Amino acid sequence: MFHLLHRSSSSTSTSPPSRSWSPHAAFAAATERVRAGTLSPEDAHHLFDELLRQATPVTGRSLNGFLSALARAPASAACIRDGPALAVALFNRVCREEASQQVAPLTVHTYGILMGCFCGARRPDLGLALFGRFLRTGLKTNEIIATTFLKCLCSAKRTDEAVNLLLHRMPELGCVPNAISYSIVLKSLCENSMSQRALDLLQTVAEGGGACSLNVVAYSTVIHGFFKEGKTGKACNLFHEMIHQGVDPDVVTYNLIIDALCKARAMDKAELVLQQMVDKGVQPNTVTYNCMIHGYSTSGQLKEAAKMFRKMTSHGLVPNAVTCNLLMTSLCKHGRSKEAAEIFYSMTAKGHKLDAVSYRILLHGYATEGCFADMIDLFNSMESNGFVADCHVFTILIDAYAKRGMMDEAMLIFTEMREKGVSPNVVTYSTVIAAFCRLRRLANAMDKFNEMTDMGVQPDTTVYHSLIQGFCMHGDLVKVKEFVSEMMNKGIPRPDIAFFNSVINSLCKEGRVMNAQGIFDLVIGMGERPNVITFSSLIDGYGLVGQMGEALGVLDAMVSAGIEPNVVTYSSILDGYCRNGRINDALILFREMPRKRIKPNTVTYGIMLDGLFRAGRTVAAREMFHEMTERGIPVSISIYNIILGGLCRNNCADEAITLFQKLGAMNVKFDIITLNTMINAMFKVRRREEANDLFAAVSASGLVPNASTYGIVIKNILKEGSVEEVDNMFSSMEKSGCAPSSRLINYIIRMLLEKGEIARAGNYLSKVDGKIISLEASTTSLLLSLFSREGKYRENIELLPAKYQFFNGFG
């Protein structure tokens, strides 16, 4: 057992002994070299060679210090690879009879120190063997070495033996277990998910069955064990029992309770415990506040989290990296990366050390919000602050660009990553491949797929799903089958019906129902069983393209397959009828639903209301809405939007405005679609002042005007002839970050041209880039008619951008 690295004392050095050699000084110097990481195993053996040639013995304290440092020494390729094993080998040498004159008699302290070091170095096996040797020496066992032996047993996962030693063997050896001994065993029981046994032991001692009274550490250990096992009730009961037993909780105990309450999002109770803690004179520490900040952050209560952060600093506590990371994570999650950055830069300005995680959190926040300039600036600052970008960091940057389709930028980062010697992992490749597939750039996706396999990076489920979805959308079912087979051959579960449902639904929404039908047939051919969602998506797809006969055929096939149609299925058919102007067929099917034990829901009524309004049957729509409310069907804001929009389309704008005002009095929470509809309605009935007031109130309502909002206002202003206001409104639109649509730009150009505002029209023509914004045929036709040789404004053609002045060459 104790012959690791064994060597004879005569095999190492042949140099004559030094007359001035001091064992105490030599061992002190060697101990410092161990701590500095500069002592090699050969040096250690040379030291002992010299010792065994000397007449002056080394003291027990010097030997103990050296062996203790050696047993604790971290592994090093250059010096000591296995400190504990080397300590054992040297210990063996001094234990041999021929070394007895050169070493002071070994004491219980030497054995205890070495056992403790072996346990700390995660080599409890050496500690246990050393204890066996100790027993054979005849030295008297004391509480210290017995407790160390307990540690070794617990570290070796021999908890039952530790319990036996604690309750039976220690008394037999003349050692009285103390609070430390019990705490060691209690901790081991809890770490091995035996908190109930720990509680039984704790209660045995508390009731007088033990020889000592337990302290706060023992109670806190078991409380923590119960929380780890999810037994919150038992943990809280023990907390109260602890106080009843006269044991005062310390900051660790309170932190355990507060942490558990915060994780359960019971923040009111956590605040009460925090207050109780302060009232008892126990001062909260950084861990306490971190728990509270984490609890408020995960509960979405950012104001309270920030308040707790300020409270922490006001009490003189310095937030650490964990504190800042918790708060920054929450802020970034809620789209407030600018505030997260304030915390980040405030901490660094004060000289507080943040970590690599802090950088990743803020980078991810910037990436999610599309703040590319800030993201790149932060990335570039990492190296100057001593942080090397790893694969995780590069993947965050690549993902930021890839999700927005900016693949040129994404691939530049990917190339830089490789140039800096950082290897992409499966997540990096998955990010790039998924983006290429979304953009239908399947050749590029396949290049990256082949590259990753050549690099030895194994594709995972996410990679295969991206490729399969990409080729499904492309209509290449042969390639889809290849990937499915490849997945199965590698033992990766093939895509399930939920995955293919998503693909079929996407194709149907694009009107590519025949491609969706091909996927449906493929699914059946693979042996997968389509479910109600599969059939309903296909029915919806056929309805969208006006093929109601095929939609009803899918319904029949669904029933034949033994799958009961549900409310989603019927709603899809109703939507198809309404879209194709077959409102009577929709009404017949709608009335059949109750007889088939299918209850219409909010979505179903919304489809019917929209269909009736589009058919001009406003009276029937009102009756349908009345029926909906009478039956207790929940009325959502989308329903109100359908009704308000339907009334406006059917020249009932005044009625719509009255209803809108009534809903406002009822505190119904509107969305931007509602306000857009009503602004347009007010303009339509020449209630412009009210329309302007409602537009001004959008932001006050907690909403943000979108491109449609600005488009509605601009179009109505143009109709009224207020061309100066159009420029102001368009400028506001651009400043707010709303990108104008190509349709809006063309509308403005045509209206300005028709009003003879040639110079203004020229300004908007300059925004046409031929990519995002292109000239519509009607705009081109109008330009041709107005600026050809016989055109009305041919003499003003120089007011147009130069690239449009060729129109005067047409006859």
LUMLUM-873337 format. One record per residue (C-alpha): y, z negated, x; residue number from 1. Coordinates in steps of 0.02 Angstrom, whole numbers, plus 50000, padded with zeros to 5 digits. Each point is the difference from the previous one (the first is absolute). Last residue first. Layout:
N
PT      y      z      x  seq
PT      Y      Z      X  NUM
...
This chain:
811
PT      y      z      x  seq
PT  53024  53866  47853  811
PT  49942  49880  50134  810
PT  50097  49982  50162  809
PT  50104  49859  49927  808
PT  49843  49891  50001  807
PT  49998  49995  50190  806
PT  50120  49853  49997  805
PT  49859  49876  49973  804
PT  49961  49964  50185  803
PT  50185  49975  50035  802
PT  50016  49849  49884  801
PT  50099  50045  49843  800
PT  50190  49997  49993  799
PT  50000  50174  50080  798
PT  49926  50065  49836  797
PT  50164  49972  49909  796
PT  50041  50185  49974  795
PT  49829  50032  49922  794
PT  50035  49867  49867  793
PT  49968  50100  49841  792
PT  49870  50114  50076  791
PT  50013  50189  50012  790
PT  49969  50005  50187  789
PT  49875  49857  49985  788
PT  50067  49820  50001  787
PT  49979  49938  49820  786
PT  49842  50094  49949  785
PT  49912  49970  50164  784
PT  50044  49816  50004  783
PT  49936  49979  49822  782
PT  49836  50086  50043  781
PT  49977  49889  50153  780
PT  50029  49844  49894  779
PT  49876  50060  49867  778
PT  49870  50038  50133  777
PT  50013  49825  50071  776
PT  50078  49972  50171  775
PT  49902  49880  50110  774
PT  50017  49816  50044  773
PT  49861  49915  50097  772
PT  49971  50153  50109  771
PT  50125  50142  49973  770
PT  50142  49891  50064  769
PT  50115  50002  49849  768
PT  50132  49868  50037  767
PT  50128  50134  50047  766
PT  49988  50066  49821  765
PT  50071  49831  49944  764
PT  50160  50027  50100  763
PT  50009  50181  49940  762
PT  49996  49942  49818  761
PT  50152  49895  50038  760
PT  50091  50150  50073  759
PT  49950  50111  49853  758
PT  50052  49883  49859  757
PT  50009  50144  49874  756
PT  49924  49897  49859  755
PT  49843  50108  50001  754
PT  49989  49978  50187  753
PT  50013  49811  49984  752
PT  49863  49995  49867  751
PT  49885  50110  50103  750
PT  50023  49901  50160  749
PT  49975  49833  49911  748
PT  49839  50060  49917  747
PT  49933  50067  50167  746
PT  50034  49833  50085  745
PT  49915  49907  49857  744
PT  49843  50110  50006  743
PT  49984  49980  50188  742
PT  49996  49813  49976  741
PT  50132  49883  50067  740
PT  49939  49870  50125  739
PT  50046  49825  49947  738
PT  50051  49895  50151  737
PT  50142  49909  49913  736
PT  50127  50094  50108  735
PT  49932  50167  49937  734
PT  50019  49949  49817  733
PT  50173  49931  50028  732
PT  50053  50167  50076  731
PT  49927  50091  49849  730
PT  50099  49886  49884  729
PT  50162  50032  50093  728
PT  49972  50188  50006  727
PT  49956  50005  49815  726
PT  50156  49900  49955  725
PT  50110  50143  50062  724
PT  49903  50124  49890  723
PT  50041  49911  49837  722
PT  49958  50148  49887  721
PT  49912  49903  49861  720
PT  49836  50090  50037  719
PT  50025  49958  50183  718
PT  50014  49815  49960  717
PT  49840  50011  49898  716
PT  49905  50082  50144  715
PT  50065  49873  50127  714
PT  49955  49850  49891  713
PT  49823  50061  49966  712
PT  49971  50047  50182  711
PT  50062  49831  50062  710
PT  49875  49909  49890  709
PT  49860  50124  50040  708
PT  50025  49974  50187  707
PT  49980  49813  49979  706
PT  50122  49862  49952  705
PT  49934  49831  50059  704
PT  49958  49859  49879  703
PT  50046  49815  50001  702
PT  50096  50019  49837  701
PT  50165  49986  50096  700
PT  49947  50156  50095  699
PT  49984  50100  49839  698
PT  50159  49928  49923  697
PT  50114  50136  50069  696
PT  49890  50133  49919  695
PT  50009  49903  49835  694
PT  50189  49991  50010  693
PT  50011  50186  50037  692
PT  49890  50041  49850  691
PT  50102  49884  49890  690
PT  50159  50091  50053  689
PT  49917  50167  49970  688
PT  49952  49973  49820  687
PT  49999  50187  49969  686
PT  49837  50002  49901  685
PT  49905  50083  50145  684
PT  50086  49892  50131  683
PT  49933  49846  49912  682
PT  49825  50074  49992  681
PT  50001  50044  50185  680
PT  50048  49821  50046  679
PT  49866  49940  49879  678
PT  49858  50098  50079  677
PT  50052  49953  50177  676
PT  50010  49817  49948  675
PT  49824  50000  49929  674
PT  49928  50093  50150  673
PT  50084  49872  50116  672
PT  49902  49858  49921  671
PT  50050  49887  49856  670
PT  49954  49818  49978  669
PT  50009  49959  49815  668
PT  50125  49859  49977  667
PT  49993  50014  49808  666
PT  50187  50043  50000  665
PT  49959  50142  50120  664
PT  49865  50061  49880  663
PT  50129  50007  49860  662
PT  50121  50096  50112  661
PT  49865  50126  50042  660
PT  49953  50017  49816  659
PT  50181  50040  49956  658
PT  50011  50124  50144  657
PT  49840  50086  49942  656
PT  50065  50012  49822  655
PT  50159  50080  50066  654
PT  49895  50121  50105  653
PT  49899  50060  49850  652
PT  50008  50185  50047  651
PT  49811  50016  50017  650
PT  50000  49992  50190  649
PT  50101  49838  49992  648
PT  49879  49921  49877  647
PT  49853  50046  50111  646
PT  50082  49930  50156  645
PT  50035  49833  49915  644
PT  49824  49995  49927  643
PT  49912  50048  50162  642
PT  50108  49878  50100  641
PT  49958  49861  49875  640
PT  49816  50035  50028  639
PT  50023  49998  50189  638
PT  50088  49832  49984  637
PT  49839  49928  49931  636
PT  49954  49962  49820  635
PT  49842  49897  49987  634
PT  49890  50050  49850  633
PT  50016  49868  49865  632
PT  49934  50109  49859  631
PT  50168  49994  49910  630
PT  50089  50051  50160  629
PT  49894  50157  50018  628
PT  50013  50043  49816  627
PT  50189  49993  50011  626
PT  49994  50113  50153  625
PT  49892  50125  49907  624
PT  50118  49997  49850  623
PT  50148  50037  50114  622
PT  49902  50143  50079  621
PT  49957  50069  49828  620
PT  50186  50003  49957  619
PT  50042  50080  50168  618
PT  49882  50147  49977  617
PT  50086  50121  50119  616
PT  49835  50050  50082  615
PT  50061  49923  50163  614
PT  50036  49838  49905  613
PT  49824  50000  49925  612
PT  49918  50031  50169  611
PT  50102  49864  50086  610
PT  49953  49875  49865  609
PT  49817  50051  50010  608
PT  49992  49982  50190  607
PT  50090  49832  49994  606
PT  49882  49939  49864  605
PT  49852  50038  50113  604
PT  50082  49917  50151  603
PT  50035  49841  49901  602
PT  49820  49988  49939  601
PT  49898  50089  49866  600
PT  49844  49901  49948  599
PT  49835  50092  50013  598
PT  49872  49947  49871  597
PT  49955  50181  49959  596
PT  50078  49978  49828  595
PT  50155  49929  50087  594
PT  50013  50160  50105  593
PT  49988  50125  49856  592
PT  50184  49981  49954  591
PT  50051  50051  50177  590
PT  49883  50150  49993  589
PT  50085  50064  49841  588
PT  50174  49964  50070  587
PT  49962  50095  50162  586
PT  49935  50150  49903  585
PT  50164  49997  49902  584
PT  50102  49988  50160  583
PT  49925  50156  50076  582
PT  50154  50048  50103  581
PT  49905  50021  50163  580
PT  50064  49841  50080  579
PT  49960  49903  49841  578
PT  49819  50062  49993  577
PT  49972  49962  50185  576
PT  50078  49827  49982  575
PT  49884  49963  49854  574
PT  49851  50053  50106  573
PT  50053  49887  50143  572
PT  50033  49855  49880  571
PT  49824  50022  49931  570
PT  49925  49981  50174  569
PT  50112  49853  50045  568
PT  49954  49911  49836  567
PT  49816  50012  50044  566
PT  49868  50136  49992  565
PT  49823  49929  50006  564
PT  49892  50069  50140  563
PT  49823  50051  49949  562
PT  50002  50164  50094  561
PT  50006  50092  49832  560
PT  50160  49905  49959  559
PT  50080  50059  50161  558
PT  49940  50177  49976  557
PT  50083  50002  49828  556
PT  50163  49935  50074  555
PT  49989  50132  50138  554
PT  49986  50133  49865  553
PT  50152  49926  49913  552
PT  50100  50027  50159  551
PT  49930  50176  50018  550
PT  50064  50045  49826  549
PT  50165  49913  50038  548
PT  50040  50118  50143  547
PT  50189  49973  50001  546
PT  50020  49972  50188  545
PT  50035  49814  49979  544
PT  49862  49983  49870  543
PT  49872  50064  50124  542
PT  50058  49871  50128  541
PT  50000  49857  49875  540
PT  49821  50041  49951  539
PT  49953  50001  50185  538
PT  50082  49830  50027  537
PT  49912  49930  49845  536
PT  49830  50061  50062  535
PT  50018  49918  50170  534
PT  50075  49840  49929  533
PT  49856  49980  49876  532
PT  49874  50009  50139  531
PT  49920  50141  50100  530
PT  49829  49955  50072  529
PT  49977  50047  50182  528
PT  49845  50100  50045  527
PT  50087  50111  50125  526
PT  49988  50147  49879  525
PT  50091  49898  49868  524
PT  50142  49967  50121  523
PT  50006  50184  50050  522
PT  50015  50051  49817  521
PT  50149  49884  49978  520
PT  50076  50063  50164  519
PT  49989  50179  49932  518
PT  50075  49945  49834  517
PT  50147  49928  50097  516
PT  50023  50167  50086  515
PT  50001  50081  49828  514
PT  50125  49870  49939  513
PT  50131  50041  50128  512
PT  50146  49947  49889  511
PT  50072  49888  50135  510
PT  49958  49846  49895  509
PT  49823  50068  49985  508
PT  49982  50012  50188  507
PT  50060  49821  50024  506
PT  49883  49935  49863  505
PT  49850  50089  50077  504
PT  50040  49925  50171  503
PT  50021  49823  49930  502
PT  49840  50017  49899  501
PT  49913  50056  50160  500
PT  50043  49835  50084  499
PT  49949  49896  49847  498
PT  49835  50096  49993  497
PT  49950  49938  50172  496
PT  50033  50079  50169  495
PT  49848  49995  50115  494
PT  49949  49836  50082  493
PT  50002  50019  50191  492
PT  49824  50001  50073  491
PT  50042  50136  50124  490
PT  49892  50128  49909  489
PT  50083  49950  49835  488
PT  50173  50032  50070  487
PT  49949  50168  50073  486
PT  49926  50053  49833  485
PT  50163  49956  49910  484
PT  50098  50094  50135  483
PT  49895  50156  49981  482
PT  50008  49994  49810  481
PT  50190  49995  50008  480
PT  50001  50147  50121  479
PT  49903  50104  49874  478
PT  50116  49938  49861  477
PT  50151  50085  50077  476
PT  50119  49990  49851  475
PT  50151  49949  50103  474
PT  50018  49840  49898  473
PT  49817  49964  50032  472
PT  50026  50042  50185  471
PT  50138  49869  50014  470
PT  49903  49871  49899  469
PT  49849  50021  50112  468
PT  50108  49989  50156  467
PT  50090  49843  49943  466
PT  49838  49919  49941  465
PT  49917  50039  50167  464
PT  50139  49916  50098  463
PT  50003  49847  49886  462
PT  49811  49977  50010  461
PT  50001  49992  50189  460
PT  50008  50131  50137  459
PT  49927  49942  50168  458
PT  50119  50008  50147  457
PT  49902  50073  50147  456
PT  50145  50108  50062  455
PT  49908  50158  49944  454
PT  49983  49921  49826  453
PT  50187  49967  49996  452
PT  50043  50176  50057  451
PT  49888  50081  49869  450
PT  50086  49902  49861  449
PT  50171  50038  50075  448
PT  49964  50186  49999  447
PT  49927  49985  49824  446
PT  50160  49924  49934  445
PT  50102  50138  50083  444
PT  49893  50132  49915  443
PT  50013  49904  49836  442
PT  50188  50009  49989  441
PT  49998  49966  49811  440
PT  50149  49882  50021  439
PT  49895  49855  49935  438
PT  49861  50053  50120  437
PT  50119  49998  50149  436
PT  50057  49825  49951  435
PT  49821  49935  49981  434
PT  49953  50072  50171  433
PT  50148  49916  50086  432
PT  49971  49828  49924  431
PT  49811  50009  50026  430
PT  50026  50046  50182  429
PT  50108  49846  50026  428
PT  49882  49888  49901  427
PT  49849  50064  50099  426
PT  50082  49954  50165  425
PT  50127  50096  50104  424
PT  49988  49965  50187  423
PT  50155  49933  50087  422
PT  50023  50076  50172  421
PT  50187  50027  49986  420
PT  49974  50188  49982  419
PT  49881  49971  49854  418
PT  50130  49900  49904  417
PT  50135  50127  50041  416
PT  49890  50135  49922  415
PT  49975  49899  49840  414
PT  50187  49963  49993  413
PT  50036  50187  50012  412
PT  49863  50029  49869  411
PT  50088  49888  49874  410
PT  50167  50086  50030  409
PT  49925  50171  49967  408
PT  49901  49928  49854  407
PT  50149  49944  49897  406
PT  49901  49999  49837  405
PT  50078  49836  49944  404
PT  49840  49902  50022  403
PT  49976  50081  50171  402
PT  50168  49940  50066  401
PT  49970  49815  49966  400
PT  49814  50015  50040  399
PT  50037  50062  50176  398
PT  50119  49855  50031  397
PT  49877  49869  49936  396
PT  49859  50084  50099  395
PT  50102  49985  50160  394
PT  50020  49813  49972  393
PT  49815  49971  49963  392
PT  49946  50102  50152  391
PT  50102  49890  50116  390
PT  50183  50001  50048  389
PT  50029  49895  50155  388
PT  50115  49851  49977  387
PT  50110  49935  50140  386
PT  50169  50008  49916  385
PT  50046  50166  50081  384
PT  49834  50070  49936  383
PT  50032  49949  49820  382
PT  50177  50068  49990  381
PT  49942  50180  49975  380
PT  49899  49948  49846  379
PT  50148  49909  49927  378
PT  50111  50153  50022  377
PT  49862  50110  49927  376
PT  49985  49895  49843  375
PT  50188  49984  49977  374
PT  50017  50190  50007  373
PT  49850  50024  49885  372
PT  50054  49887  49859  371
PT  49872  50076  49881  370
PT  49979  49841  49898  369
PT  49817  49979  50046  368
PT  50033  50043  50182  367
PT  50142  49874  50016  366
PT  49888  49863  49930  365
PT  49854  50055  50110  364
PT  50110  49992  50154  363
PT  50061  49828  49946  362
PT  49823  49933  49982  361
PT  49938  50085  50159  360
PT  50142  49928  50103  359
PT  49968  49824  49936  358
PT  49814  50020  50037  357
PT  50042  50040  50181  356
PT  50078  49827  50017  355
PT  50168  49916  49979  354
PT  50072  49886  50133  353
PT  50157  49907  49951  352
PT  50150  50037  50110  351
PT  50130  49979  49864  350
PT  50031  50188  49998  349
PT  49813  50027  49978  348
PT  49999  49890  49844  347
PT  50153  50083  49924  346
PT  49928  50172  50038  345
PT  49841  49967  49902  344
PT  50085  49905  49858  343
PT  50127  50140  49976  342
PT  49859  50128  50011  341
PT  49911  49917  49854  340
PT  50161  50017  49900  339
PT  50005  50186  50040  338
PT  49814  50013  49958  337
PT  50029  49951  49820  336
PT  49876  50112  49910  335
PT  49902  49858  49918  334
PT  49858  50004  50127  333
PT  50129  50003  50139  332
PT  50075  49837  49938  331
PT  49829  49918  49984  330
PT  49944  50053  50173  329
PT  50166  49946  50075  328
PT  49982  49825  49927  327
PT  49824  49974  50064  326
PT  50038  50080  50168  325
PT  50152  49889  50025  324
PT  49902  49841  49970  323
PT  49853  50057  50107  322
PT  50116  50048  50144  321
PT  50072  49824  50001  320
PT  50141  49926  49898  319
PT  50090  49862  50096  318
PT  50010  49836  49905  317
PT  50168  49911  49999  316
PT  49998  49951  49817  315
PT  50125  50139  49961  314
PT  49876  50125  50074  313
PT  49864  49952  49876  312
PT  50119  49997  49852  311
PT  50056  50176  50044  310
PT  49820  50062  49999  309
PT  49966  49905  49838  308
PT  50147  50089  49919  307
PT  49936  50167  50063  306
PT  49830  49965  49920  305
PT  50086  49943  49839  304
PT  50100  50161  49993  303
PT  49844  50102  50038  302
PT  49899  49933  49854  301
PT  49869  50140  49999  300
PT  49857  49875  49990  299
PT  49939  50057  50172  298
PT  50172  49958  50071  297
PT  50013  49831  49913  296
PT  49831  49945  50067  295
PT  50030  50069  50175  294
PT  50168  49911  50010  293
PT  49920  49838  49941  292
PT  49857  50012  50125  291
PT  50119  50045  50142  290
PT  50109  49851  49951  289
PT  49857  49879  50021  288
PT  49940  50083  50162  287
PT  50174  49982  50075  286
PT  50001  49813  49966  285
PT  50031  49893  49846  284
PT  50050  49820  50041  283
PT  49889  49863  49929  282
PT  50111  49859  49935  281
PT  49905  49974  49838  280
PT  50144  50077  49902  279
PT  49989  50155  50111  278
PT  49816  50025  49960  277
PT  50027  49968  49816  276
PT  50134  50137  50002  275
PT  49879  50120  50082  274
PT  49864  49950  49876  273
PT  50119  50037  49855  272
PT  50051  50167  50077  271
PT  49816  50049  50017  270
PT  49974  49956  49816  269
PT  50141  50118  49948  268
PT  49935  50132  50120  267
PT  49827  50013  49923  266
PT  49974  50172  50080  265
PT  49816  49953  50035  264
PT  50037  50036  50184  263
PT  50152  49889  49983  262
PT  49896  49858  49926  261
PT  49874  50013  50142  260
PT  50136  50002  50133  259
PT  50088  49850  49922  258
PT  49840  49898  49998  257
PT  49954  50043  50180  256
PT  50180  49974  50058  255
PT  50000  49826  49921  254
PT  49847  49953  50100  253
PT  50071  50068  50163  252
PT  50167  49912  49972  251
PT  49913  49832  49982  250
PT  49914  49924  49849  249
PT  50003  49809  49994  248
PT  49829  49918  49991  247
PT  50006  49852  49880  246
PT  49836  50041  49912  245
PT  50100  50055  49847  244
PT  50094  50125  50110  243
PT  49834  50074  50058  242
PT  49935  50003  49822  241
PT  50149  50107  49950  240
PT  49966  50125  50139  239
PT  49813  49992  49962  238
PT  50035  50053  49821  237
PT  50110  50142  50062  236
PT  49861  50066  50113  235
PT  49869  49981  49863  234
PT  50107  50102  49879  233
PT  50036  50135  50129  232
PT  49819  50040  50035  231
PT  50031  50173  50074  230
PT  49884  49969  50148  229
PT  50147  50003  50121  228
PT  50093  49877  49885  227
PT  49851  49882  50003  226
PT  49994  50004  50190  225
PT  50186  49969  50016  224
PT  49983  49843  49893  223
PT  49853  49948  50110  222
PT  50103  50014  50160  221
PT  50153  49919  49923  220
PT  49897  49847  49954  219
PT  49931  49983  50177  218
PT  50170  50028  50081  217
PT  50083  49870  49886  216
PT  49891  49862  50069  215
PT  49827  49932  49967  214
PT  49958  49816  50002  213
PT  49862  49947  50116  212
PT  49820  49934  50000  211
PT  49940  50104  49855  210
PT  49930  49958  49829  209
PT  50159  49911  49951  208
PT  50048  50108  49851  207
PT  50114  50109  50108  206
PT  49857  50034  50121  205
PT  49883  50058  49862  204
PT  50144  50096  49919  203
PT  50028  50102  50158  202
PT  49814  50036  50019  201
PT  49989  50060  49820  200
PT  50159  50102  50024  199
PT  49927  50084  50155  198
PT  49842  50039  49902  197
PT  50111  50081  49866  196
PT  50094  50096  50134  195
PT  49843  50087  50061  194
PT  50076  50171  50029  193
PT  49953  50002  50186  192
PT  50178  49966  50055  191
PT  50003  49853  49879  190
PT  49845  49920  50077  189
PT  50067  50027  50175  188
PT  50168  49922  49955  187
PT  49914  49847  49924  186
PT  49894  49981  50157  185
PT  50151  50000  50116  184
PT  50101  49890  49880  183
PT  49860  49870  49998  182
PT  49999  49986  50189  181
PT  50190  49991  50008  180
PT  50005  49861  49869  179
PT  49879  49894  50102  178
PT  49812  49994  50018  177
PT  49942  49838  50086  176
PT  49896  50034  50154  175
PT  49853  49889  50049  174
PT  49879  50144  50022  173
PT  49913  49952  49837  172
PT  50170  49999  49912  171
PT  50031  50178  50064  170
PT  49825  50058  49950  169
PT  50009  49957  49814  168
PT  50154  50056  49902  167
PT  50093  50107  50128  166
PT  49845  50067  50088  165
PT  49920  50046  49833  164
PT  50160  50087  49944  163
PT  50006  50095  50165  162
PT  49817  50050  49981  161
PT  50040  50072  49828  160
PT  50150  50090  50073  159
PT  49908  50098  50133  158
PT  50126  50143  49994  157
PT  50011  50001  50192  156
PT  50182  49946  49987  155
PT  49943  49854  49891  154
PT  49870  49944  50126  153
PT  50125  50016  50144  152
PT  50132  49901  49906  151
PT  49875  49862  49962  150
PT  49957  49992  50186  149
PT  50185  49974  50034  148
PT  49999  49857  49875  147
PT  49852  49922  50089  146
PT  50089  50024  50167  145
PT  50154  49909  49937  144
PT  49911  49864  49900  143
PT  49901  49940  50152  142
PT  49826  50038  50067  141
PT  49945  49892  50146  140
PT  49940  50093  50155  139
PT  49811  50010  50017  138
PT  50008  50167  50089  137
PT  49876  50078  49876  136
PT  50124  49985  49856  135
PT  50128  50099  50102  134
PT  49877  50142  50026  133
PT  49976  50016  49814  132
PT  50190  49996  49979  131
PT  50014  50144  50124  130
PT  49881  50104  49895  129
PT  50109  49974  49846  128
PT  50158  50046  50095  127
PT  49922  50157  50071  126
PT  49949  50057  49825  125
PT  50175  49956  49937  124
PT  50068  50149  50099  123
PT  50154  50040  49896  122
PT  50118  49960  50146  121
PT  50061  49847  49904  120
PT  49820  49938  49986  119
PT  49971  50030  50185  118
PT  50160  49906  50041  117
PT  49950  49852  49892  116
PT  49829  49992  50081  115
PT  50079  50008  50173  114
PT  50122  49859  49963  113
PT  49867  49891  49921  112
PT  49878  50023  50145  111
PT  50133  49957  50127  110
PT  50062  49854  49894  109
PT  49824  49925  49989  108
PT  50009  49979  50187  107
PT  49938  50096  50152  106
PT  49989  49895  50159  105
PT  50128  50060  50129  104
PT  49950  50163  50080  103
PT  49961  50034  50184  102
PT  49861  49869  50018  101
PT  49904  50056  49844  100
PT  50000  50183  50049   99
PT  49824  50000  50074   98
PT  49933  49925  49837   97
PT  50052  50145  49894   96
PT  50133  49965  49867   95
PT  50141  50075  50103   94
PT  49914  50169  50002   93
PT  49958  49999  49815   92
PT  50185  49968  49960   91
PT  50042  50156  50099   90
PT  49881  50104  49895   89
PT  50060  49920  49838   88
PT  50183  50034  50043   87
PT  49954  50181  50038   86
PT  49920  50017  49827   85
PT  50155  49925  49916   84
PT  50118  50115  50097   83
PT  49914  50164  49960   82
PT  50087  50154  50071   81
PT  50104  49910  50131   80
PT  50108  50110  50110   79
PT  50047  50183  49979   78
PT  49909  50031  49836   77
PT  50076  49843  49927   76
PT  49928  49883  49869   75
PT  50115  49855  49957   74
PT  49979  49839  50101   73
PT  49958  49849  49891   72
PT  49837  49957  50090   71
PT  50086  50024  50169   70
PT  50146  49888  49955   69
PT  49879  49863  49946   68
PT  49893  50023  50156   67
PT  50153  49978  50112   66
PT  50071  49851  49907   65
PT  49831  49912  49993   64
PT  49973  50025  50187   63
PT  50170  49931  50044   62
PT  49979  49851  49882   61
PT  49823  49963  50062   60
PT  50063  49986  50178   59
PT  49939  50117  50135   58
PT  49896  49919  50138   57
PT  50056  50000  50183   56
PT  49852  50040  50113   55
PT  50025  50186  49981   54
PT  49871  50139  50005   53
PT  49966  49993  49811   52
PT  50186  50018  49963   51
PT  50017  50157  50106   50
PT  49859  50084  49908   49
PT  50080  49940  49836   48
PT  50162  50088  50041   47
PT  49907  50154  50057   46
PT  49914  50002  49830   45
PT  50167  50001  49911   44
PT  50069  50136  50113   43
PT  49847  50107  49965   42
PT  50025  49975  49811   41
PT  50179  50065  50021   40
PT  50161  49898  49988   39
PT  50160  50094  49957   38
PT  50015  49965  49813   37
PT  50151  49885  50016   36
PT  49905  49858  49918   35
PT  49854  50027  50117   34
PT  50119  50007  50149   33
PT  50076  49834  49947   32
PT  49827  49920  49995   31
PT  49962  50070  50172   30
PT  50157  49918  50071   29
PT  49956  49832  49922   28
PT  49819  50018  50062   27
PT  50056  50031  50178   26
PT  50129  49860  49998   25
PT  49874  49871  49937   24
PT  49860  50060  50113   23
PT  50114  49992  50155   22
PT  49951  50111  50149   21
PT  50081  49945  50163   20
PT  49841  50015  50105   19
PT  49961  50173  49931   18
PT  49817  50039  49983   17
PT  49929  50140  50106   16
PT  49986  50172  49919   15
PT  49828  50053  49943   14
PT  50038  50017  49816   13
PT  49905  50048  49847   12
PT  49814  49978  50012   11
PT  49984  49820  50059   10
PT  50046  49917  49836    9
PT  49868  50095  49905    8
PT  50048  50108  49850    7
PT  49988  49981  49813    6
PT  50107  50121  49896    5
PT  49920  49924  49844    4
PT  49867  49870  50047    3
PT  50039  49868  49868    2
PT  49878  50049  49862    1
